[in-house]
Amino acid sequence: TSLINQKKKMDVDLSQLQTEVEEAVQECRNAEEKAKKAITD
Protein backbone atom coordinates (compact mmCIF):
# COMPACT_ATOMS: atom_id res chain seq x y z
CA THR A 1 0.00 0.00 0.00
CA SER A 2 2.88 2.40 0.56
CA LEU A 3 3.72 2.20 -3.14
CA ILE A 4 0.12 3.01 -4.00
CA ASN A 5 0.20 5.99 -1.63
CA GLN A 6 3.48 7.17 -3.16
CA LYS A 7 1.97 6.89 -6.63
CA LYS A 8 -1.06 8.93 -5.57
CA LYS A 9 1.21 11.62 -4.13
CA MET A 10 3.29 11.68 -7.31
CA ASP A 11 0.14 11.99 -9.43
CA VAL A 12 -0.98 14.98 -7.34
CA ASP A 13 2.47 16.58 -7.54
CA LEU A 14 2.56 16.04 -11.30
CA SER A 15 -0.83 17.64 -11.87
CA GLN A 16 0.21 20.63 -9.73
CA LEU A 17 3.39 21.03 -11.77
CA GLN A 18 1.44 20.81 -15.02
CA THR A 19 -0.85 23.59 -13.78
CA GLU A 20 2.16 25.74 -12.85
CA VAL A 21 3.71 25.21 -16.29
CA GLU A 22 0.45 26.14 -18.02
CA GLU A 23 0.24 29.33 -15.94
CA ALA A 24 3.83 30.24 -16.78
CA VAL A 25 3.20 29.69 -20.50
CA GLN A 26 0.09 31.88 -20.31
CA GLU A 27 2.08 34.63 -18.57
CA CYS A 28 4.68 34.46 -21.36
CA ARG A 29 1.95 34.80 -23.98
CA ASN A 30 0.47 37.78 -22.15
CA ALA A 31 3.89 39.45 -21.96
CA GLU A 32 4.43 38.79 -25.66
CA GLU A 33 1.07 40.39 -26.51
CA LYS A 34 1.94 43.46 -24.42
CA ALA A 35 5.29 43.73 -26.16
CA LYS A 36 3.67 43.53 -29.60
CA LYS A 37 1.14 46.21 -28.65
CA ALA A 38 3.91 48.43 -27.30
CA ILE A 39 5.80 48.11 -30.58
CA THR A 40 2.78 49.02 -32.70
CA ASP A 41 1.81 52.01 -30.54
Backbone as JSON Lines, residues from 0, in Angstrom:
{"i":0,"aa":"T","n":[0.83,-1.22,0.0],"ca":[0.0,0.0,0.0],"c":[0.86,1.26,0.0]}
{"i":1,"aa":"S","n":[2.07,1.18,0.54],"ca":[2.88,2.4,0.56],"c":[3.26,2.83,-0.86]}
{"i":2,"aa":"L","n":[3.45,1.85,-1.74],"ca":[3.72,2.2,-3.14],"c":[2.53,2.89,-3.77]}
{"i":3,"aa":"I","n":[1.33,2.4,-3.46],"ca":[0.12,3.01,-4.0],"c":[0.0,4.45,-3.49]}
{"i":4,"aa":"N","n":[0.27,4.64,-2.2],"ca":[0.2,5.99,-1.63],"c":[1.23,6.9,-2.28]}
{"i":5,"aa":"Q","n":[2.44,6.37,-2.5],"ca":[3.48,7.17,-3.16],"c":[3.04,7.56,-4.57]}
{"i":6,"aa":"K","n":[2.43,6.61,-5.28],"ca":[1.97,6.89,-6.63],"c":[0.91,7.98,-6.61]}
{"i":7,"aa":"K","n":[-0.02,7.9,-5.67],"ca":[-1.06,8.93,-5.57],"c":[-0.44,10.29,-5.33]}
{"i":8,"aa":"K","n":[0.55,10.34,-4.42],"ca":[1.21,11.62,-4.13],"c":[1.92,12.15,-5.38]}
{"i":9,"aa":"M","n":[2.59,11.26,-6.09],"ca":[3.29,11.68,-7.31],"c":[2.31,12.2,-8.35]}
{"i":10,"aa":"D","n":[1.15,11.53,-8.47],"ca":[0.14,11.99,-9.43],"c":[-0.33,13.4,-9.07]}
{"i":11,"aa":"V","n":[-0.55,13.65,-7.77],"ca":[-0.98,14.98,-7.34],"c":[0.11,16.0,-7.64]}
{"i":12,"aa":"D","n":[1.35,15.67,-7.28],"ca":[2.47,16.58,-7.54],"c":[2.59,16.89,-9.03]}
{"i":13,"aa":"L","n":[2.44,15.86,-9.85],"ca":[2.56,16.04,-11.3],"c":[1.48,16.97,-11.82]}
{"i":14,"aa":"S","n":[0.25,16.78,-11.36],"ca":[-0.83,17.64,-11.87],"c":[-0.62,19.08,-11.41]}
{"i":15,"aa":"Q","n":[-0.07,19.27,-10.2],"ca":[0.21,20.63,-9.73],"c":[1.29,21.27,-10.6]}
{"i":16,"aa":"L","n":[2.32,20.5,-10.92],"ca":[3.39,21.03,-11.77],"c":[2.87,21.38,-13.16]}
{"i":17,"aa":"Q","n":[2.0,20.53,-13.7],"ca":[1.44,20.81,-15.02],"c":[0.66,22.12,-15.0]}
{"i":18,"aa":"T","n":[-0.09,22.34,-13.91],"ca":[-0.85,23.59,-13.78],"c":[0.1,24.78,-13.73]}
{"i":19,"aa":"E","n":[1.19,24.64,-12.95],"ca":[2.16,25.74,-12.85],"c":[2.79,26.05,-14.2]}
{"i":20,"aa":"V","n":[3.11,25.01,-14.96],"ca":[3.71,25.21,-16.29],"c":[2.73,25.93,-17.21]}
{"i":21,"aa":"E","n":[1.46,25.5,-17.18],"ca":[0.45,26.14,-18.02],"c":[0.31,27.62,-17.67]}
{"i":22,"aa":"E","n":[0.34,27.93,-16.36],"ca":[0.24,29.33,-15.94],"c":[1.44,30.12,-16.43]}
{"i":23,"aa":"A","n":[2.63,29.55,-16.34],"ca":[3.83,30.24,-16.78],"c":[3.78,30.51,-18.28]}
{"i":24,"aa":"V","n":[3.32,29.52,-19.05],"ca":[3.2,29.69,-20.5],"c":[2.21,30.81,-20.81]}
{"i":25,"aa":"Q","n":[1.1,30.84,-20.09],"ca":[0.09,31.88,-20.31],"c":[0.67,33.26,-20.0]}
{"i":26,"aa":"E","n":[1.46,33.35,-18.92],"ca":[2.08,34.63,-18.57],"c":[3.03,35.07,-19.68]}
{"i":27,"aa":"C","n":[3.77,34.13,-20.25],"ca":[4.68,34.46,-21.36],"c":[3.9,34.99,-22.55]}
{"i":28,"aa":"R","n":[2.77,34.34,-22.86],"ca":[1.95,34.8,-23.98],"c":[1.43,36.2,-23.72]}
{"i":29,"aa":"N","n":[0.98,36.45,-22.49],"ca":[0.47,37.78,-22.15],"c":[1.57,38.83,-22.31]}
{"i":30,"aa":"A","n":[2.77,38.51,-21.84],"ca":[3.89,39.45,-21.96],"c":[4.21,39.7,-23.42]}
{"i":31,"aa":"E","n":[4.15,38.65,-24.23],"ca":[4.43,38.79,-25.66],"c":[3.4,39.71,-26.32]}
{"i":32,"aa":"E","n":[2.13,39.53,-25.96],"ca":[1.07,40.39,-26.51],"c":[1.31,41.85,-26.14]}
{"i":33,"aa":"K","n":[1.67,42.08,-24.87],"ca":[1.94,43.46,-24.42],"c":[3.1,44.05,-25.2]}
{"i":34,"aa":"A","n":[4.13,43.25,-25.42],"ca":[5.29,43.73,-26.16],"c":[4.91,44.09,-27.59]}
{"i":35,"aa":"K","n":[4.1,43.25,-28.22],"ca":[3.67,43.53,-29.6],"c":[2.85,44.81,-29.65]}
{"i":36,"aa":"K","n":[1.95,44.99,-28.68],"ca":[1.14,46.21,-28.65],"c":[2.01,47.44,-28.43]}
{"i":37,"aa":"A","n":[3.02,47.31,-27.57],"ca":[3.91,48.43,-27.3],"c":[4.68,48.82,-28.55]}
{"i":38,"aa":"I","n":[5.06,47.83,-29.34],"ca":[5.8,48.11,-30.58],"c":[4.91,48.83,-31.59]}
{"i":39,"aa":"T","n":[3.65,48.42,-31.69],"ca":[2.78,49.02,-32.7],"c":[2.26,50.39,-32.29]}
{"i":40,"aa":"D","n":[2.3,50.69,-30.99],"ca":[1.81,52.01,-30.54],"c":[2.77,53.12,-30.91]}
